[in-house]
């Protein structure tokens, strides 16, 4: 199993990238969101990968974080969701958006992804609703950037010299958001709330305040969980 690739970008497409790893070019399918975030050709890149093996086909799918890779795995466990449809969902919503959509039962948000009809969107939300809290709870640990080092790559001296990809501010923000969600969810479940109930409250609170720190998320979620009347 190929779990991670680190090398130099030879070519970038709308939904795939070719990475040179020690002289071998690997074609990796990615979401449009991921493709747009990658550095230019000639620079170093690293992606977590899943290898799809069929009788007549080998395909690599790439993800910038372990969190996205795990969501992709869960999405493809739903009947009717193939690897490319799962990429389309992640490309449309991102890991955080997908977490919120499933926790809140918002199948219309999932429906916006290319190749996803109303029935499939509803099935995704229904089948993954009980699994979403576990991923949300681990989000802070799973949001690990694959990094951009390519120290072991053999470079053609005539080719552009690769540079190490720098950590993007957006990636750091995503890490912080995922950790805040995970910590808030853990706190609420420790207080005795059901995981699905807590996940929905945290997701709704984060939708209102996307950059909220953990204490703010907890307070907002508790207000949502408080008995009405």
C-alpha positions in Angstrom: 0.0 0.0 0.0 1.3 3.4 -0.9 0.3 5.7 2.0 2.3 8.8 1.2 4.3 10.3 -1.8 6.9 13.0 -1.5 8.6 14.3 -4.7 8.5 17.1 -7.3 5.5 18.2 -9.3 6.0 17.5 -13.0 2.5 18.5 -14.1 -0.6 19.9 -12.5 -4.1 19.4 -13.9 -7.6 20.4 -12.7 -8.1 17.1 -10.8 -4.8 15.3 -10.9 -1.0 15.9 -10.5 2.1 14.0 -11.6 4.7 13.7 -9.0 8.3 12.6 -9.7 9.6 10.3 -7.0 13.1 9.1 -7.5 12.7 9.2 -11.3 9.2 7.6 -11.4 6.2 9.8 -12.3 3.1 9.0 -10.2 -0.3 10.3 -11.4 -2.3 11.2 -8.3 -6.0 12.1 -8.5 -6.9 14.9 -6.2 -10.0 17.1 -5.5 -10.2 20.5 -7.3 -9.7 22.1 -3.9 -6.5 20.3 -3.3 -5.2 20.9 -6.8 -5.7 24.6 -6.4 -3.7 24.6 -3.2 -0.6 22.8 -4.6 2.6 24.6 -5.5 3.7 25.2 -9.1 5.4 22.6 -11.3 9.0 22.1 -10.3 8.4 22.5 -6.6 8.3 19.9 -3.9 5.1 18.4 -2.6 3.9 15.6 -0.4 0.5 14.0 -0.3 -1.1 11.2 1.7 -2.4 8.6 -0.7 -4.9 5.7 -1.1 -4.3 3.1 -3.8 -7.4 1.8 -5.5 -6.8 -1.6 -7.0 -9.1 -3.2 -9.5 -8.6 -6.1 -11.9 -7.8 -3.7 -14.8 -6.9 -0.5 -13.0 -4.6 1.0 -10.4 -5.3 4.6 -9.3 -3.8 6.7 -6.6 -5.8 9.3 -4.8 -4.1 12.1 -2.9 -4.9 14.2 0.2 -3.1 17.1 1.9 -4.1 15.8 5.4 -4.9 12.6 7.2 -8.3 14.0 8.1 -9.3 14.3 4.4 -7.9 10.8 3.7 -10.1 9.4 6.5 -13.2 11.2 5.3 -12.5 9.8 1.8 -12.3 6.3 3.2 -15.6 6.7 5.0 -17.4 8.3 2.0 -16.4 5.3 -0.2 -17.9 2.9 2.4 -21.3 4.2 1.4 -23.0 2.3 -1.4 -22.9 4.2 -4.6 -20.0 6.4 -3.6 -16.9 5.7 -5.7 -13.5 7.2 -5.1 -14.0 10.1 -7.6 -17.4 11.0 -6.2 -15.9 11.1 -2.7 -13.2 13.4 -4.1 -15.9 15.6 -5.5 -17.7 15.8 -2.2 -14.4 16.8 -0.4 -13.6 19.2 -3.1 -17.0 20.9 -2.7 -17.2 21.0 1.1 -13.7 20.3 2.5 -13.3 18.2 5.6 -14.7 20.8 8.0 -17.7 21.5 5.8 -18.4 17.8 5.3 -18.2 17.2 9.1 -20.8 20.0 9.7 -23.1 18.8 6.9 -23.3 15.3 8.2 -23.5 16.2 11.9 -26.4 18.6 11.1 -28.1 16.2 8.6 -27.7 18.8 5.9 -27.9 16.6 2.8 -28.6 19.6 0.5 -25.0 20.7 1.1 -23.7 17.3 0.1 -26.0 17.4 -2.9 -23.9 20.3 -4.3 -21.0 18.0 -5.2 -20.8 16.9 -8.9 -22.2 13.4 -9.4 -24.3 13.4 -6.2 -28.0 13.3 -6.5 -30.6 13.9 -3.8 -31.0 10.2 -2.9 -27.3 9.6 -2.7 -26.7 12.8 -0.6 -29.4 11.6 1.8 -27.8 8.1 2.0 -24.4 9.6 2.7 -25.7 11.7 5.6 -27.8 8.9 7.0 -25.1 6.2 6.9 -22.3 8.4 8.2 -24.1 10.4 10.8 -23.2 8.0 13.6 -19.6 7.9 12.4 -19.0 11.6 12.0 -18.5 12.3 15.7 -15.6 9.9 15.9 -13.8 11.6 13.1 -14.6 15.0 14.5 -13.3 14.0 17.9 -10.0 12.9 16.2 -9.9 15.8 13.8 -7.1 17.7 15.7 -4.8 14.7 15.5 -5.8 13.7 12.0 -5.3 17.2 10.5 -1.6 16.6 9.9 -0.1 18.2 6.8 1.8 15.8 4.6 4.6 18.3 4.4 6.6 19.3 1.4 10.0 17.7 1.9 11.5 15.7 -0.9 15.0 15.0 0.4 15.1 11.5 -1.0 14.1 12.5 -4.5 16.6 12.2 -7.3 16.5 15.4 -9.3 17.5 15.9 -12.9 20.1 18.7 -12.8 18.5 20.3 -15.9 15.1 20.4 -14.2 14.0 23.3 -12.0 15.4 23.0 -8.5 12.6 22.1 -6.1 11.9 24.2 -3.0 10.4 23.1 0.2 6.7 23.9 0.3 6.0 26.3 3.1 3.1 25.8 5.4 0.2 27.9 4.3 -1.7 30.1 6.7 -4.9 28.4 5.6 -3.5 25.0 6.6 -2.6 26.3 10.0 -6.1 27.7 10.4 -7.7 24.4 9.4 -5.5 22.6 12.0 -6.7 25.0 14.7 -10.3 24.7 13.7 -10.2 20.9 13.7 -8.5 20.8 17.1 -11.0 23.2 18.6 -13.9 21.1 17.3 -12.3 17.9 18.6 -11.7 19.4 22.0 -15.2 20.8 22.3 -16.8 17.5 21.2 -14.7 15.7 23.8 -15.7 18.1 26.5 -19.4 17.7 25.7 -19.3 13.9 25.6 -17.5 14.0 29.0 -20.4 16.0 30.3 -22.7 13.1 29.3 -24.1 14.3 26.0 -24.6 11.7 23.3 -21.9 11.9 20.7 -24.3 12.6 17.8 -26.1 15.2 19.8 -22.8 16.9 20.8 -21.5 16.7 17.3 -24.6 18.5 15.9 -24.3 21.3 18.5 -20.6 21.8 17.9 -21.1 21.8 14.1 -23.9 24.4 14.4 -21.8 26.5 16.7 -18.8 26.4 14.4 -21.0 27.3 11.4 -21.9 30.5 13.2 -18.3 31.2 14.4 -15.9 29.3 12.1 -12.7 30.6 13.8 -13.9 30.2 17.4 -11.5 28.8 20.0 -12.3 25.8 22.0 -13.9 27.6 25.1 -16.1 29.7 22.8 -17.3 26.6 20.9 -18.1 24.8 24.1 -20.1 27.7 25.5 -22.0 28.1 22.2 -22.7 24.4 21.9 -23.9 24.3 25.5 -26.4 27.1 24.8 -27.7 25.1 21.9 -28.0 22.0 24.0 -29.8 23.8 26.9 -33.4 22.9 27.3 -35.7 25.3 25.6 -38.6 27.0 27.3 
